[in-house]
Amino acid sequence: MSPSDLSDVARFWDAEAPTFDDEPDHGLRDPGTRVAWASRLAGWLPSGPWDVLDVGCGTGSLTALLAQAGHRVTGVDLSPEMIGRARTKLDAARLHATFVVGDAAHPPGAPVDVVLARHVVWALPDPRAALDRWVSLVRPGGALVLVEGRWSTNVGITASDLAAVVGPLVSGLRVEPLGADEALWGGPVTDERYALVARL
């Protein structure tokens, strides 16, 4: 993606930042939704604390849950506005994480134990290249956790399509359906939502 394309993407998400947390699964403002995500994260990550890279971290809601659980978290997002809101959110909760404005597809940084991406893969221009990069950052024995979906708006990526791409890059994976867990989304959903958890 060219620098001008990246700038356009950053501007789009900068404009979305003020209302991004209005969605129940983005802002995690409801205690039940927050607990549901915290529980899922605890089941997906190896026993820690671990070094976690949250790519496309948005306003940092999952970053905050990970930091609260004791993990050492770095959040990367292309949008300065999203990163600003993430910093404010963690400061208000007296939690620590490192935040970097950068391309989620090509995050900077040293090796980590876990790379987490929620609703990011479907939006990338070259998902395979991004997945190669993310896998290269995960230490042996670590995990790649991808929360994705194929939504009723006909955007997204199906679990079977994502598994076909990720499978050759990892030592094993499982797909966990999430659509029936209303607490995660703030209500019922009818489209495909899932987590793909891969071990390296």
C-alpha positions in Angstrom: 0.0 0.0 0.0 1.4 3.4 -1.0 2.0 6.2 1.5 -1.0 8.1 0.1 -3.2 5.1 0.4 -2.1 4.7 4.0 -2.9 8.3 4.7 -6.4 7.9 3.3 -7.0 4.9 5.5 -5.7 6.8 8.5 -8.0 9.7 7.8 -11.0 7.4 7.5 -10.3 5.8 10.9 -9.5 9.2 12.4 -13.0 10.3 11.4 -14.5 7.1 12.9 -12.7 7.4 16.2 -15.1 9.8 18.1 -18.0 7.3 17.7 -16.1 4.0 17.5 -16.7 3.0 21.1 -20.5 3.5 20.7 -20.6 -0.1 19.4 -21.0 -2.4 22.4 -18.2 -4.7 21.3 -15.8 -1.8 20.6 -16.2 0.3 23.7 -16.9 -2.6 26.1 -18.8 -0.1 28.3 -21.3 -2.6 29.5 -19.8 -4.7 32.4 -21.3 -7.9 31.0 -19.7 -7.3 27.6 -16.4 -6.5 29.1 -16.4 -9.6 31.3 -17.3 -11.7 28.2 -14.3 -10.5 26.2 -12.0 -10.8 29.2 -13.1 -14.4 29.6 -12.5 -15.2 25.9 -9.1 -13.6 26.0 -8.1 -15.6 29.0 -9.1 -18.8 27.1 -7.2 -17.9 23.9 -3.9 -16.7 25.4 -1.3 -19.1 27.0 -1.0 -18.7 30.7 1.0 -15.5 31.2 2.0 -12.8 31.6 3.1 -12.6 28.0 4.3 -10.0 25.5 1.2 -9.3 23.4 1.0 -7.2 20.2 -2.5 -5.9 19.6 -2.5 -5.0 15.8 -5.2 -2.6 14.7 -5.9 -1.9 18.3 -8.4 0.9 17.7 -9.3 2.7 20.9 -7.6 0.1 23.0 -10.5 -1.7 24.6 -8.9 -5.2 24.3 -5.5 -3.7 25.0 -6.9 -2.5 28.4 -8.3 -6.0 29.2 -5.0 -7.6 28.4 -3.0 -5.1 30.5 -5.5 -5.6 33.3 -4.8 -9.3 33.1 -1.1 -8.6 33.6 0.2 -8.9 30.1 2.8 -6.6 28.6 0.9 -5.1 25.6 1.8 -3.0 22.6 -1.0 -1.6 20.6 -0.5 -0.6 17.0 -2.9 1.4 14.9 -2.6 3.5 11.7 -5.0 6.2 13.1 -3.5 8.8 15.4 -7.0 9.6 16.7 -7.6 6.0 17.7 -4.2 5.8 19.4 -4.9 9.0 21.3 -8.2 7.6 22.6 -6.5 4.4 23.5 -3.9 6.2 25.6 -6.6 8.2 27.3 -8.6 5.1 28.1 -5.6 3.3 29.7 -4.5 6.3 31.6 -8.0 6.7 33.0 -7.9 3.1 34.2 -4.4 3.4 35.5 -3.2 0.7 33.2 0.0 0.6 31.3 0.6 -0.3 27.6 2.8 1.0 24.8 1.0 2.5 21.8 2.5 3.1 18.4 1.0 4.8 15.4 1.8 2.4 12.5 0.6 0.1 9.9 -1.0 -3.0 11.4 0.0 -5.0 8.4 3.7 -4.3 9.0 4.0 -3.6 12.7 7.4 -2.7 14.1 8.8 -4.3 17.1 10.6 -7.2 18.6 9.3 -10.8 18.9 6.3 -11.3 21.1 4.4 -14.3 22.6 1.0 -13.4 21.1 -0.2 -11.4 18.1 -3.9 -10.4 18.5 -6.0 -8.9 15.7 -9.7 -8.2 16.0 -11.6 -7.3 12.8 -8.5 -6.3 11.0 -7.6 -9.1 8.5 -10.7 -8.6 6.3 -9.8 -4.9 5.8 -6.2 -5.4 4.7 -5.2 -5.1 1.0 -2.8 -8.1 1.3 -3.9 -10.3 4.2 -1.3 -13.0 3.3 1.6 -10.6 3.6 0.3 -9.3 6.9 -0.2 -12.8 8.3 3.4 -13.8 7.2 4.7 -10.7 9.1 2.6 -11.4 12.2 3.7 -15.1 12.3 7.3 -14.0 11.9 6.9 -12.0 15.1 5.6 -14.8 17.3 8.1 -16.7 19.4 8.0 -20.5 19.2 5.2 -21.8 21.5 3.3 -18.6 21.1 -0.1 -17.8 19.6 -1.8 -15.9 16.8 -5.4 -14.9 17.8 -7.6 -13.6 15.0 -11.2 -12.5 15.7 -13.0 -12.1 12.4 -16.3 -12.6 10.7 -18.3 -12.5 7.5 -20.9 -9.9 8.1 -24.4 -9.4 6.8 -23.1 -6.4 4.8 -21.1 -9.0 2.7 -17.7 -7.8 3.9 -15.4 -9.8 6.0 -13.7 -13.2 5.6 -15.2 -16.7 6.4 -13.6 -18.9 8.9 -12.8 -21.6 6.3 -11.1 -19.0 4.0 -9.0 -17.6 6.8 -8.1 -21.1 8.1 -6.9 -22.1 4.6 -4.5 -19.1 4.5 -3.3 -19.4 8.1 -3.0 -23.2 8.3 0.3 -23.6 6.3 1.9 -20.9 8.4 1.4 -22.5 11.8 1.7 -25.8 13.7 -2.0 -26.0 14.5 -5.2 -24.0 14.8 -8.7 -24.1 16.0 -11.8 -22.0 15.0 -14.1 -21.0 17.8 -17.6 -19.8 16.7 -18.6 -16.6 18.5 -21.9 -15.6 16.9 -24.1 -17.3 19.5 -22.4 -15.5 22.5 -24.7 -12.4 22.7 -22.7 -11.0 25.6 -19.8 -10.4 23.3 -21.8 -8.2 20.9 -24.3 -6.5 23.2 -27.2 -8.5 21.7 -28.0 -11.2 19.1 -26.2 -11.4 15.8 -27.0 -13.4 12.7 -23.8 -13.3 10.7 -20.6 -15.4 11.0 -18.3 -14.4 13.8 -15.4 -16.5 15.1 -12.0 -16.6 16.6 -9.1 -18.4 14.9 -6.5 -19.4 17.5 -3.2 -20.7 16.0 -0.2 -22.1 17.8 3.3 -21.7 16.6 
